Amino acid sequence: MEMKKLTLDQMREIYDLRMTEDFPDNERRPFSGIVSLFGRGEYEGWGLYEEEALLAYAFLVREIWQGKPCYLVDYIAVDRERRGSGIGACLLKELKEALAGAGCVFGEVENPDYAKTPEEKEEMERRIRFYLGNGFRDTGACEWLYHVEYMLLELPLSGDHTRDEIFDTAEFFYRKMLPAHLVDRYLRLHR
């Protein structure tokens, strides 16, 4: 297996062929938003390949925070046929190596306390166990974003950050990515 940084064309192909299966319509940002961020050097894609076959991918927002590159995991998915076979753990291991110099890597996972059904709650808890079992830590920070409650997890590559530092970083990212009126209306950080 080999981890490769993706070109914009490769990301477009993944977006069109894979992300439509991996993420519901309301969770996918328009590709034009990815193109805009990519053009400013604020978006990266990584793919885990076995020969030419894409096994898993991660799309990340990249910003400079306190003098170092920091990342927000935007999307991460494993090929449907390979789920449960350790590919996701391998992707995260390779991602840690690829982003080793980063000041902060964090991501959002839906908060199971707000699940609507027992099945939904179990799925959310499974995702959290996966991330925590593969090096992420629970920061204790939560957010409400576009009507969904999330927990913020961190991949501590350069040491743990405090909950307040994670709040500040998350707000910084969203204020760079979205118009202020949308951030003010659709983002609430739980302190």
C-alpha positions as CSV (number, residue, x, y, z in Angstrom):
1,M,0.0,0.0,0.0
2,E,1.1,3.5,-0.8
3,M,-0.1,6.9,0.4
4,K,-0.2,9.6,-2.4
5,K,-1.0,13.3,-2.3
6,L,-3.8,13.8,-4.7
7,T,-4.0,16.2,-7.6
8,L,-7.2,18.3,-8.1
9,D,-8.2,16.1,-11.0
10,Q,-7.8,13.0,-8.8
11,M,-9.9,14.7,-6.1
12,R,-12.6,15.5,-8.7
13,E,-12.7,11.9,-9.8
14,I,-13.0,10.7,-6.2
15,Y,-15.7,13.3,-5.5
16,D,-17.7,12.2,-8.5
17,L,-17.3,8.5,-8.2
18,R,-16.8,7.8,-4.5
19,M,-18.1,10.6,-2.4
20,T,-21.6,10.4,-3.8
21,E,-21.7,6.9,-2.3
22,D,-19.8,7.6,0.9
23,F,-21.5,10.8,2.0
24,P,-25.1,12.0,1.8
25,D,-25.8,15.1,-0.4
26,N,-26.3,17.4,2.5
27,E,-22.8,16.5,3.9
28,R,-20.8,17.2,0.7
29,R,-19.6,20.7,0.0
30,P,-19.9,21.7,-3.6
31,F,-16.8,20.8,-5.5
32,S,-16.4,24.5,-6.5
33,G,-15.7,25.2,-2.8
34,I,-12.9,22.5,-2.8
35,V,-11.5,24.1,-6.0
36,S,-11.5,27.5,-4.4
37,L,-9.7,26.3,-1.3
38,F,-7.3,24.1,-3.3
39,G,-6.4,27.1,-5.5
40,R,-5.4,29.1,-2.4
41,G,-3.3,26.2,-1.0
42,E,-5.9,25.6,1.7
43,Y,-7.0,22.1,0.7
44,E,-5.3,18.7,0.3
45,G,-6.4,15.2,-0.7
46,W,-4.6,12.0,0.2
47,G,-5.2,8.6,-1.2
48,L,-4.2,5.1,0.0
49,Y,-3.5,2.9,-3.0
50,E,-2.8,-0.7,-3.7
51,E,-1.2,-0.6,-7.1
52,E,-3.7,1.6,-9.0
53,A,-6.7,0.8,-6.8
54,L,-7.9,3.5,-4.4
55,L,-8.5,1.8,-1.0
56,A,-9.2,4.9,1.1
57,Y,-9.0,8.7,1.0
58,A,-8.9,11.8,3.2
59,F,-9.7,15.4,2.2
60,L,-8.4,18.1,4.5
61,V,-8.6,21.8,4.9
62,R,-5.2,23.3,5.5
63,E,-4.5,26.6,7.3
64,I,-1.5,28.2,8.9
65,W,-2.2,28.6,12.6
66,Q,0.3,30.0,15.0
67,G,3.0,29.7,12.4
68,K,2.5,26.0,11.5
69,P,0.3,24.1,9.1
70,C,-2.9,22.8,10.8
71,Y,-5.5,20.5,9.3
72,L,-9.2,20.0,9.7
73,V,-10.3,16.5,8.4
74,D,-13.1,17.3,6.0
75,Y,-13.8,13.8,4.6
76,I,-12.4,10.4,5.2
77,A,-13.7,7.1,3.8
78,V,-12.6,3.6,3.0
79,D,-13.8,1.7,-0.1
80,R,-17.0,0.0,0.7
81,E,-15.7,-3.5,-0.2
82,R,-12.7,-3.1,2.1
83,R,-14.3,-1.7,5.2
84,G,-13.6,-3.6,8.4
85,S,-10.3,-5.0,7.0
86,G,-7.9,-2.6,8.7
87,I,-7.6,-0.2,5.7
88,G,-9.0,2.8,7.7
89,A,-6.4,2.2,10.5
90,C,-3.7,2.0,7.8
91,L,-4.9,5.3,6.2
92,L,-4.7,7.1,9.6
93,K,-1.2,5.7,10.2
94,E,-0.1,6.9,6.8
95,L,-1.8,10.3,7.3
96,K,0.0,10.7,10.6
97,E,3.3,10.3,8.8
98,A,2.3,12.5,5.9
99,L,1.3,15.4,8.3
100,A,4.0,14.8,10.8
101,G,5.1,18.5,10.9
102,A,1.6,19.8,11.5
103,G,0.8,22.0,14.5
104,C,-2.7,20.5,14.8
105,V,-4.9,18.0,13.1
106,F,-8.5,17.8,14.3
107,G,-11.8,16.5,13.0
108,E,-15.5,16.4,13.8
109,V,-17.6,13.3,14.6
110,E,-21.3,13.4,15.2
111,N,-22.1,13.4,18.9
112,P,-24.0,10.2,19.8
113,D,-25.8,12.1,22.6
114,Y,-28.0,13.6,19.9
115,A,-28.7,10.4,17.9
116,K,-32.3,10.0,16.9
117,T,-32.4,6.2,17.1
118,P,-30.5,3.4,18.9
119,E,-29.0,2.3,15.6
120,E,-27.8,5.8,14.7
121,K,-26.3,6.1,18.2
122,E,-24.4,2.8,17.8
123,E,-23.0,3.9,14.4
124,M,-21.8,7.2,15.9
125,E,-20.2,5.4,18.8
126,R,-18.5,3.0,16.4
127,R,-17.0,5.9,14.5
128,I,-15.7,7.4,17.7
129,R,-14.2,4.1,18.9
130,F,-12.4,3.8,15.5
131,Y,-10.9,7.3,15.8
132,L,-9.9,6.9,19.4
133,G,-8.5,3.5,18.8
134,N,-6.3,4.9,16.0
135,G,-4.6,7.8,17.8
136,F,-7.2,10.5,18.0
137,R,-8.2,11.9,21.4
138,D,-11.4,13.5,22.6
139,T,-10.7,17.2,23.2
140,G,-13.8,17.7,25.3
141,A,-14.8,20.4,22.8
142,C,-18.2,20.2,21.0
143,E,-19.8,22.3,18.3
144,W,-23.1,22.8,16.7
145,L,-22.6,23.3,13.0
146,Y,-25.4,23.6,10.4
147,H,-27.9,22.0,12.8
148,V,-25.7,19.0,13.7
149,E,-23.9,18.4,17.0
150,Y,-20.3,17.3,16.8
151,M,-17.5,16.3,19.1
152,L,-14.0,17.6,18.2
153,L,-11.3,15.0,18.1
154,E,-7.5,15.7,17.8
155,L,-4.7,13.7,16.3
156,P,-2.0,15.0,18.6
157,L,1.1,15.1,16.4
158,S,2.8,18.0,18.2
159,G,1.3,17.5,21.7
160,D,-2.2,17.9,23.0
161,H,-4.0,21.2,22.7
162,T,-6.3,22.5,25.4
163,R,-10.0,22.6,24.7
164,D,-9.8,26.4,24.4
165,E,-7.0,26.1,21.8
166,I,-9.2,23.6,19.8
167,F,-12.1,26.1,20.0
168,D,-9.9,28.9,18.8
169,T,-8.5,26.8,16.0
170,A,-12.0,25.5,14.9
171,E,-13.4,29.0,14.8
172,F,-10.3,30.3,12.9
173,F,-10.8,27.5,10.3
174,Y,-14.5,28.3,9.8
175,R,-14.0,32.0,9.6
176,K,-11.4,31.4,6.8
177,M,-13.7,29.0,4.9
178,L,-17.1,30.6,5.2
179,P,-18.6,34.0,5.1
180,A,-18.9,35.7,8.5
181,H,-22.7,35.8,8.4
182,L,-22.8,32.0,8.0
183,V,-20.3,31.3,10.8
184,D,-22.3,33.7,13.0
185,R,-25.5,31.9,12.2
186,Y,-24.5,28.3,11.9
187,L,-21.6,27.7,14.3
188,R,-21.8,27.4,18.1
189,L,-18.8,26.2,20.0
190,H,-19.6,24.6,23.4
191,R,-17.2,26.0,26.0
